[in-house]
């Protein structure tokens, strides 16, 4: 009976889906997820630049090339957006006004990193991808310094 009542209530008053890191004071932040996503941007950009179109007019060769190219682009853009999302969580939720005393360029670094995420989405530019990973490394360093730690920057690739 309770199940039926809850089912009826749910179908008549559906809740909207929402997403968030969390607006509660969990204190769980780590720039590692931004690093992983930024590394994927670097990797996909490199793969796109190395991808060679087929010679000739073989339809199946062109279909395979176009499929691979579009998959690499989709992954690159998705990971650039994920990097931006992770950086924005750190910028807007973790870092506080008191961190500006230690990191006076904090806003500039984050703003430029977010802009690099956008540049990596709309271009296939290895230099922008490399700049992005360097910006994420700078944020990693600031983050761990703000916690009184000196965690090593370790890339997966």
C-alpha positions, 0 to 999 in steps of 0.5 A: 500500500505504501509502495502504491501511494509513493508510486502515485505521488512520484508519477504525479509530482516528478522531481527534476534531475539535478547535478552538483558536486555538492553544495554541502560542506563535504570538503572533498575536493581534488584537482586530480579529476581535472588533470585526468580530463585535461590529459585526455584533451592532450591525448585526443588532440595529438591523435587527431593531428596524427590521424591521416586521411585515406588516399583514394576514394574507397568509401569504407576507408573514408567511413572508418576515417570519418568515424574515428575523426568524429569520435576523437573530436567528441571525446576531446570536446567532452573532456575539455568541458569536463576539465572546465567543470572540475576547475570551476568547482575548485574555483567557486566552491573550494577557494575562498577570499582568504586564499587570495592573500597567498595566491593573488593571481588565483582568479587570473589562472582559473579564468585563463584555464577556463578559456583554454578549455573552450579553446581546446573544444573549438580547435585542434591545437596542440599548443592550447592543449599543452597550455591547458595541462600546464594551467591545471598543473599550476592549479594543482600546485596552488590547491595542495599548497593551500592545504599545507601539502606538497603533493607531486604532480603525476600524469597518467600518460 
